[in-house]
Amino acid sequence: MRITEYLYRHYSEPVTLKTLAADFNMNYSYLSSYFSSHMGQGINEFLNSVRVEKAKELLTASELSLSEIAQEIGYTDQSYFGKVFKKQTGYSPHTYRNRARRQEEKL
């Protein structure tokens, strides 16, 4: 689906349903229901999942601060990033990073 490809390429940018609909020349209500029916989740949920996966990579492979990671993946609010991350992973970004580092030390 072209929309998911777009979201994978532009996850770090501010993406809204309205701008996405304009980029794809679609009505935003139709785009929202079309995406949900084909993907089983809303556009924002999908975008958050993409961002969290990228955050996991950055948390384990970089020394960037949590604030820098939040900005790098498209969140302007570090607190919101933390809430989204914890909701999806069960861990705060800080705890996730520490657990990943301990796992690497064991190897």
N, C-alpha and C positions, 0 to 999 in steps of 0.2 A: 504494500500500500504506500503510495507516494507521501501521504501525510506522515506516516511513522518515520519514513526516511528523512523527511524534512525535520521532524522533531529530534531525531538522533544527530543531525548536523547542526541544529540551531538551539540545542538545549541550554546553552550558556547565555542566550539572549532573552530579553523580555518577550515572551510569547503569550499572547492572549487569544481567546477564541475569536474575537473580532478581527485581529490582524491576520490570524491564520485563515479565516474565511475569506478575507480580502485577497490574500496571496493565492488562494485556490479558486477565486471567483465563485464562491458559494455563499448561500445564505447561512449565517452563523447558527441558526436554530437547526437547519437541516444538517449542517456539518456535525454538530454535536450529536444528534441522534444517529446519523450515519456511522460515525466513529464508534459510538457506544455499542451499536448493534453488531458491528463487525469485530470489535476488539474486546468486548465484554467488560469494558471499563471506560470511564470518561477520559477526555483529552488531558485534563489536569492530573488525574491519577497516573496516566501513562507517562506524562512528562516528569512528574515527581519520581516515578520509578527509574527513568533514565538518569535523572540527576543523582539519585541515591547510589546507583551503580557506579557512576563516575566518581562520586564522593568516596566510595569504598576504595576505589583504585588510588585516589589521591591520599587518603588517610594511611594506606599501607605503604605507598611508594614515595612519599614526599615528606618534607618537614614543614610544609605550609601550615600556617595557623588555621584554626577552624574558621575564623573570619575570612581569611584569604580563600579557603576552599569554598565557603558559601558563595562568595562573589564569583569565583572561577566557574561554578556550575550554574549560575544564574539566579541566586537568591540575594536580595539586597539586605535581608534581615537575618542575622545569624541565629537569632532565637527561633524564628520560624523554621529555618533549615534544621535546627536541632530537633524540633518537634516532629517534622516530617520524617527525618532520619530515624528517630526512635520509634515512631509509629510503624515504619516498614521493617526495621531490623530487630526491634526489641532492646536496642542499646543506644545510649547517647553516642555522638560521634567520638567524644573523648574516650569513653569506655571501649568502643569498637577498635580504635587505634591501639590502645594499650593491650587488648586481647590479641590483636593481630601481631603485635610486636613480640608478645610472649610466645605465640605459636612459632614465629620465625626463629626465636632463640632455641627452641626445642629441636629444630631441624638441624 
